Amino acid sequence: MKKVLIISGHPELRDNSFANKIIMEDLAKLLPDAVIDDLSALYPDYKINVEAEQKKLTNADIIVLQFPIFWYSCPALLAKWMEDVFVRGFSHGSQGKALVGKKLLLSFTTGAPESAYDAAFPVDALTGRFVQTAGLTGMIYEGYVYTGGVSYADRTDPTRATAMTEVSHAHAKRLLEKITSLM
Ligand SMILES: Cc1cc2nc3c(=O)[nH]c(=O)nc-3n(C[C@H](O)[C@H](O)[C@H](O)COP(=O)(O)O)c2cc1C
C-alpha cells in the first residue's frame, strides 16, 4: 500500500475556509491512513519546520497539495513551504534525490466559476509552477482535481452555500478516486 501525504496550503483552514475545510475533513475520514499536513495549524507564523516537512515528504509515495487559488497561484503559505523545504541537496542538485519517483497530485479550488477559465487562460495555466517543479525534482506529475465557483462572497447565501457544500463533497470524492487509482 502506497503512503499518502495530503498537504493543506490554505492559510486559515479551520477559521476561514468553506470548500477546502470540507475537502480536508472528508479526506481525513475517507483515507484514515493518510498523513494530513495542515500547514495553517502547524505554522500560523509561517516558520516552517524544514526537517519535519522533509521527513514527511521522504516517507510519502503520493503527495497531494490541497489549496485555494489566490491571485492565480497558490497561497503564500504553500509557496513559503515550498521555498523553505525544497532546497538543494534535498529536492534537487547532484545530491538531492529525495523526491525522485514520488507522485504529485494537485487539488485546488477557485472562487471564479469554471467557465471563467477558457482557451485564453485555461485552468492548466494555474498549475505551471508545480508541473515544472515536479520535473526538476524528479516527481511524477499526476494532474489535478479542480472545483471552481466556490466563492468567498457566496458563503452567506444559503442556496449558494448548499451548492458549494455539495461540490466540495463531490470534489473530495473525485480526489479519493484519483488517489486510489495511484495506489
Ligand atoms: C487573497 C485571495 C485571492 C484570490 N484569488 C483568486 C483568483 O485569482 N482566482 C479565483 O478564481 N479565485 C480567487 N480567490 C477566491 C478563492 O480561490 C476561493 O475563495 C477559494 O478557492 C475558496 O476556498 P475556501 O472556501 O476553502 O477558502 C481568492 C481569494 C483570496 C482570499
The ligand as an SDF file (V2000), in Angstrom:
LIG
                    3D

 31 33  0  0  0  0  0  0  0  0999 V2000
   -6.3700   36.6550   -1.4170 C   0  0  0  0  0  0  0  0  0  0  0  0
   -7.3160   35.9150   -2.3190 C   0  0  0  0  0  0  0  0  0  0  0  0
   -7.0440   35.8210   -3.6530 C   0  0  0  0  0  0  0  0  0  0  0  0
   -7.8910   35.0950   -4.5170 C   0  0  0  0  0  0  0  0  0  0  0  0
   -7.5770   34.9810   -5.8430 N   0  0  0  0  0  0  0  0  0  0  0  0
   -8.3910   34.2730   -6.6570 C   0  0  0  0  0  0  0  0  0  0  0  0
   -8.0600   34.1100   -8.0470 C   0  0  0  0  0  0  0  0  0  0  0  0
   -7.0270   34.5580   -8.5330 O   0  0  0  0  0  0  0  0  0  0  0  0
   -8.9270   33.4020   -8.8450 N   0  0  0  0  0  0  0  0  0  0  0  0
  -10.0780   32.8550   -8.3410 C   0  0  0  0  0  0  0  0  0  0  0  0
  -10.8300   32.2520   -9.0960 O   0  0  0  0  0  0  0  0  0  0  0  0
  -10.3950   32.9810   -7.0180 N   0  0  0  0  0  0  0  0  0  0  0  0
   -9.5710   33.6630   -6.1820 C   0  0  0  0  0  0  0  0  0  0  0  0
   -9.8800   33.7680   -4.8530 N   0  0  0  0  0  0  0  0  0  0  0  0
  -11.0380   33.0300   -4.3180 C   0  0  0  0  0  0  0  0  0  0  0  0
  -10.5740   31.7050   -3.7030 C   0  0  0  0  0  0  0  0  0  0  0  0
   -9.9380   30.8890   -4.6530 O   0  0  0  0  0  0  0  0  0  0  0  0
  -11.7620   30.9750   -3.0810 C   0  0  0  0  0  0  0  0  0  0  0  0
  -12.2930   31.7900   -2.0700 O   0  0  0  0  0  0  0  0  0  0  0  0
  -11.3360   29.6370   -2.5140 C   0  0  0  0  0  0  0  0  0  0  0  0
  -10.9480   28.7570   -3.5420 O   0  0  0  0  0  0  0  0  0  0  0  0
  -12.4550   29.0030   -1.7210 C   0  0  0  0  0  0  0  0  0  0  0  0
  -11.8960   28.0630   -0.8390 O   0  0  0  0  0  0  0  0  0  0  0  0
  -12.1860   28.1330    0.7270 P   0  0  0  0  0  0  0  0  0  0  0  0
  -13.6760   28.1810    0.9010 O   0  0  0  0  0  0  0  0  0  0  0  0
  -11.5930   26.8830    1.2570 O   0  0  0  0  0  0  0  0  0  0  0  0
  -11.4970   29.3760    1.2590 O   0  0  0  0  0  0  0  0  0  0  0  0
   -9.0550   34.4820   -3.9890 C   0  0  0  0  0  0  0  0  0  0  0  0
   -9.3430   34.5970   -2.6170 C   0  0  0  0  0  0  0  0  0  0  0  0
   -8.4880   35.3000   -1.7840 C   0  0  0  0  0  0  0  0  0  0  0  0
   -8.8190   35.4070   -0.3110 C   0  0  0  0  0  0  0  0  0  0  0  0
  1  2  1  0
  2  3  1  0
  2 30  2  0
  3  4  2  0
  4  5  1  0
  4 28  1  0
  5  6  2  0
  6  7  1  0
  6 13  1  0
  7  8  2  0
  7  9  1  0
  9 10  1  0
 10 11  2  0
 10 12  1  0
 12 13  2  0
 13 14  1  0
 14 15  1  0
 14 28  1  0
 15 16  1  0
 16 17  1  0
 16 18  1  0
 18 19  1  0
 18 20  1  0
 20 21  1  0
 20 22  1  0
 22 23  1  0
 23 24  1  0
 24 25  2  0
 24 26  1  0
 24 27  1  0
 28 29  2  0
 29 30  1  0
 30 31  1  0
M  END
$$$$
